[in-house]
């Protein structure tokens, strides 16, 4: 039995951060309009949450 896939499922999907193709059967994240592969998720999170970063001992310096 053949499963029919929609045209959207057949179109290649690429990581918005590194450009690598996201193959069928691989986990990925869709966050704020970005498609992210497992390798890029940590770098994306660091960039996205940069404004919340603190330096221990200088929390009140701002």
MOVEN-V719383 format. One line per field, one symbol per residue. phi: phi as a letter, one per 30 degrees, with the letter a starting at -180 (. if undefined). psi: psi as a letter, one per 30 degrees, with the letter a starting at -180 (. if undefined). burial: 1 if it has 24 or more other ideal C-beta (glycine too) atoms within 12 Angstrom, else 0. A space follows every 50 residues. Layout:
# MOVEN-V719383
phi->???
psi->???
burial->???
This chain:
# MOVEN-V719383
phi->.ccdcdddddddcbdddciddcdeicdbccbhiccbdedcedddddddce dcdbcejbdcdd
psi->kkkklleeffkkkkkfeffkkjlkfkklkjkhgkkkleefeeeeeeeege fgklkkfhegf.
burial->00000000000000101000010000011000001110010001000000 000000000000
